[in-house]
Amino acid sequence: MPRTEEPNNLPPDHLGILIAAAILFVIGWGGLYLLVTTEIPRIAGQLWIFFVLFHLGVTAITIPIVRYLNVRLTPINQAILPGGIVVRQSVWVGLYVVICAWLQIPRVLTLPVALLLALVFIVIEVFLRNREINLER
């Protein structure tokens, strides 16, 4: 299905995910700021709240970047990817960053571990996209 809209025209679902990204940005990074400035660091609940807010913030930052890359790298004769795929890919990036931060606490994160973890997420996404493409045909 070829593109029908102009490159500067946002599809409705992409506009929605960009608005959601702005809201997630405020919640994630604003909550993280409040957590870091008002709470005493403890291993209990504050650590898990930190990881959740960090994931929201990183995902919010990556949504526009992933959307731009997907729109820019999609051939002109193909349809732009739906917003759900953009969100899923952004969530993968956020999860990758959070896992790397979590592995850094006990000093387990090394370059080979980070590369292997990135490769795992890339392979999972490639398998999901191949499955979606086969179901569309």
C-alpha positions as a Python dict, from the first residue, in 0.01 Angstrom:
ca = {
    (1, 'M'): (0, 0, 0),
    (2, 'P'): (178, 318, -115),
    (3, 'R'): (187, 637, 86),
    (4, 'T'): (-97, 875, 20),
    (5, 'E'): (3, 1160, 249),
    (6, 'E'): (281, 1408, 206),
    (7, 'P'): (600, 1356, 408),
    (8, 'N'): (530, 1663, 625),
    (9, 'N'): (175, 1549, 704),
    (10, 'L'): (146, 1348, 1027),
    (11, 'P'): (-81, 1044, 1031),
    (12, 'P'): (-333, 1060, 1318),
    (13, 'D'): (-177, 771, 1512),
    (14, 'H'): (168, 930, 1484),
    (15, 'L'): (33, 1258, 1618),
    (16, 'G'): (-118, 1065, 1908),
    (17, 'I'): (206, 890, 1996),
    (18, 'L'): (397, 1219, 1983),
    (19, 'I'): (147, 1373, 2226),
    (20, 'A'): (176, 1063, 2446),
    (21, 'A'): (556, 1095, 2430),
    (22, 'A'): (532, 1453, 2556),
    (23, 'I'): (313, 1341, 2847),
    (24, 'L'): (548, 1050, 2923),
    (25, 'F'): (842, 1290, 2913),
    (26, 'V'): (687, 1512, 3179),
    (27, 'I'): (584, 1217, 3398),
    (28, 'G'): (910, 1025, 3359),
    (29, 'W'): (1171, 1296, 3391),
    (30, 'G'): (963, 1515, 3623),
    (31, 'G'): (898, 1221, 3854),
    (32, 'L'): (1264, 1123, 3838),
    (33, 'Y'): (1365, 1477, 3933),
    (34, 'L'): (1125, 1474, 4228),
    (35, 'L'): (1242, 1129, 4335),
    (36, 'V'): (1610, 1219, 4326),
    (37, 'T'): (1570, 1557, 4499),
    (38, 'T'): (1321, 1460, 4771),
    (39, 'E'): (1382, 1096, 4865),
    (40, 'I'): (1664, 930, 5053),
    (41, 'P'): (1816, 658, 4831),
    (42, 'R'): (1713, 316, 4954),
    (43, 'I'): (1711, -24, 4792),
    (44, 'A'): (1342, -87, 4858),
    (45, 'G'): (1070, 99, 4671),
    (46, 'Q'): (1269, 400, 4560),
    (47, 'L'): (1494, 189, 4338),
    (48, 'W'): (1200, 32, 4155),
    (49, 'I'): (1027, 368, 4120),
    (50, 'F'): (1353, 504, 3978),
    (51, 'F'): (1366, 229, 3715),
    (52, 'V'): (1000, 276, 3616),
    (53, 'L'): (1036, 653, 3583),
    (54, 'F'): (1368, 613, 3401),
    (55, 'H'): (1203, 372, 3155),
    (56, 'L'): (918, 618, 3093),
    (57, 'G'): (1161, 904, 3038),
    (58, 'V'): (1392, 716, 2801),
    (59, 'T'): (1096, 577, 2606),
    (60, 'A'): (950, 927, 2575),
    (61, 'I'): (1275, 1060, 2434),
    (62, 'T'): (1315, 775, 2185),
    (63, 'I'): (959, 783, 2042),
    (64, 'P'): (1021, 1088, 1817),
    (65, 'I'): (1366, 959, 1719),
    (66, 'V'): (1237, 612, 1625),
    (67, 'R'): (941, 767, 1442),
    (68, 'Y'): (1173, 993, 1242),
    (69, 'L'): (1402, 705, 1150),
    (70, 'N'): (1111, 484, 1046),
    (71, 'V'): (952, 756, 832),
    (72, 'R'): (1285, 859, 681),
    (73, 'L'): (1404, 507, 600),
    (74, 'T'): (1074, 369, 469),
    (75, 'P'): (1074, 354, 88),
    (76, 'I'): (838, 597, -85),
    (77, 'N'): (629, 316, -239),
    (78, 'Q'): (551, 159, 102),
    (79, 'A'): (317, 270, 376),
    (80, 'I'): (455, 431, 688),
    (81, 'L'): (465, 197, 987),
    (82, 'P'): (175, 224, 1231),
    (83, 'G'): (225, 406, 1558),
    (84, 'G'): (210, 87, 1762),
    (85, 'I'): (528, -44, 1603),
    (86, 'V'): (704, 285, 1674),
    (87, 'V'): (598, 266, 2038),
    (88, 'R'): (709, -98, 2065),
    (89, 'Q'): (1054, -18, 1924),
    (90, 'S'): (1086, 276, 2163),
    (91, 'V'): (989, 56, 2456),
    (92, 'W'): (1264, -189, 2350),
    (93, 'V'): (1518, 96, 2362),
    (94, 'G'): (1390, 208, 2702),
    (95, 'L'): (1403, -145, 2836),
    (96, 'Y'): (1758, -187, 2704),
    (97, 'V'): (1875, 130, 2880),
    (98, 'V'): (1704, 32, 3206),
    (99, 'I'): (1857, -317, 3200),
    (100, 'C'): (2199, -166, 3135),
    (101, 'A'): (2150, 71, 3431),
    (102, 'W'): (2038, -220, 3648),
    (103, 'L'): (2341, -426, 3548),
    (104, 'Q'): (2566, -132, 3629),
    (105, 'I'): (2465, -137, 3997),
    (106, 'P'): (2662, -457, 4077),
    (107, 'R'): (2925, -357, 3813),
    (108, 'V'): (2834, -646, 3583),
    (109, 'L'): (2779, -437, 3270),
    (110, 'T'): (3066, -475, 3025),
    (111, 'L'): (3088, -397, 2655),
    (112, 'P'): (3031, -760, 2546),
    (113, 'V'): (2729, -790, 2776),
    (114, 'A'): (2583, -463, 2645),
    (115, 'L'): (2638, -568, 2282),
    (116, 'L'): (2489, -914, 2341),
    (117, 'L'): (2187, -759, 2511),
    (118, 'A'): (2142, -516, 2220),
    (119, 'L'): (2170, -804, 1975),
    (120, 'V'): (1899, -996, 2163),
    (121, 'F'): (1657, -703, 2141),
    (122, 'I'): (1737, -646, 1772),
    (123, 'V'): (1679, -1014, 1690),
    (124, 'I'): (1346, -1016, 1877),
    (125, 'E'): (1231, -706, 1687),
    (126, 'V'): (1339, -851, 1352),
    (127, 'F'): (1143, -1170, 1424),
    (128, 'L'): (834, -969, 1524),
    (129, 'R'): (853, -749, 1213),
    (130, 'N'): (896, -1054, 986),
    (131, 'R'): (592, -1214, 1143),
    (132, 'E'): (387, -896, 1099),
    (133, 'I'): (497, -862, 736),
    (134, 'N'): (403, -1225, 664),
    (135, 'L'): (61, -1178, 826),
    (136, 'E'): (-3, -867, 612),
    (137, 'R'): (56, -1062, 290),
}
